[in-house]
Amino acid sequence: DKEYFENTNTLIIATRERMKRELKNMGFLSWDSKSNFLFVTHPLVKAKRLYEDLRSIGIYVRYFSKPERISNYLRIAIGTDQEADYLIMQLKKILKK
């Protein structure tokens, strides 16, 4: 129904914008998004390493090995606030390695 859609949409937008701020604070670069995902890169840590480290603990993000122009980017889907918090916590640990 329309009310459910609007409530869900509002939650996704709020979580996406919060994640974007948190990721920026960790040095990630991202572009404005109006969708349910963020497309991000980190200037010091390769996307492939982030992808592999996250995957090893059961967090799945999209890594693009090709085309080369996006091979250092991750596509991070927006989930719940709890999922976002867990992802942020794990990324902080990975970046400290």
N, C-alpha and C positions, 0 to 999 in steps of 0.2 A: 504494500500500500504506500501511498505518497508520504505519509508521516514517517514510516519506517525508513524509506529511502532518504528523506531529508535528514533524519537523525544520524543515519549511518554515514552519509556524505559529510556531515559536519564533523563527526568523529575522525574520519579518515583525513580530512583536511587539517584538523588540529594536530593529529599525530604526525602527519607528514611535515608540517611546519616546525614542530618541536624537534623531530629527528634531524631536519635540515640544520637547525641551529646547533644541536649537539654535535653533529658531524663536522660542522664548520669550526667549532671550538676545538676539535681534535685535529684540525688541519686539512680536512677533506674539502674538495671543491665540488660543488654541485650546481646544477642549473635549475632555473625556475621550472617547476612542474605543476601541471594542473591535473595530473593523473594519480593513480594509486601506487606510484613507485618513484624512486629517486635514482638518478643516473649520476654516479659519483666516481671520483678518482682521488688518490692521495699522492702528493708530490714526492714523498719519501719512501713509500712502501708500494711495491708492485701489486696490482689487482690480483694477479694469479696467486700470489702468496696469501693475500687476504682471503680469497675464495677457498683455497685449500685448508687454511687454518680454521675458517668458519665451518667448512664442510666436515672437518674431522670431529667437531663437537656437535654436529647435527643441525647447524644453521645453514640453510640453503639460500644462496643469492645467485644471480645470474652472472656468469663470467663469459666474456666474448673473446675468444682467441683470434677470431677473424670477423670482420676485416681488421687489418692492422691498425687503422686509425682509431678504433675503439678498444684495442686489446689491453689497455690499462684502465678500463672502467668496469664498474659493477652496477648492476641494476638491482636495487633493493626494493622489494615489494613492501607496501605499508600494511602492517597487520594491526594487532591490538597494542594498546599502550604497554602491556606486560611484555609482549614480544619485542617491542621497540626498546624497552629498558634492558632486556636481556642482551639484545644485539649490541647496544651501546656499551654495556659492561664488558662484553667479550671483546669488542673492538679495542677498548682501552687496554685490556690485558695484552692483546696481540701487538699493539703499537709500542708497548713497553719492552717487548722482546729484543 
